Amino acid sequence: MSNPTPSRNLWPASIISFFVVAFIFMASFVLWAMQQREDLVSADYYEREVRYQQQLDSMNRSQALATRVVVTFDPAQQAIFITLPAARGATGRVHLYRPSDARLDRELPLALNGDGVQRLDAKALSGGLWKVRVKWNAHGKEYFLDQPVIVTGASSTVSAG
């Protein structure tokens, strides 16, 4: 009679292999997460928070205007149009804010034509979500608008702010 060979138990090797693979996965994920950019807030976050109440007052004045401020993206012209109601002689700034990458932000002077419209060339803007922030002064009062716009090559969406 021959002696049957005992079978080898694979459970200890399987358990050790599972923990090794899980450790490698976690270490890889931690390394990947540490290399990601964190552009969720601006560099001067605290200073902006201190001025937040003034900004709220400006936003409320903007919403109270009889004719609403209009921000649109025209994909055919690859341009963003800003229309300000009754803003003759208005001065201010337009900030194009890219939430996903602060390096793409742009600051422009407010330059309205005779009809109260400003055209911003969007050909150089990367596609995706942008926030058009317009701060202007007219008739001795400050106004502010924060309007999200999605810039695309073929079509666009403008969301209510």
Secondary structure, 3 states (H helix, E strand, C coil): CCCCCCCCCCHHHHHHHHHHHHHHHHHHHHHHHHCCCCCCCCCCHHHHHHCHHHHHHHHHHHHCCCCCCEEEEECCCCEEEEECCCCCCCEEEEEEECCCCHHHCEEEECCCCCCCEEEEECCCCCCEEEEEEEEEEECCEEEEEEEEEEECCCCCEECCC
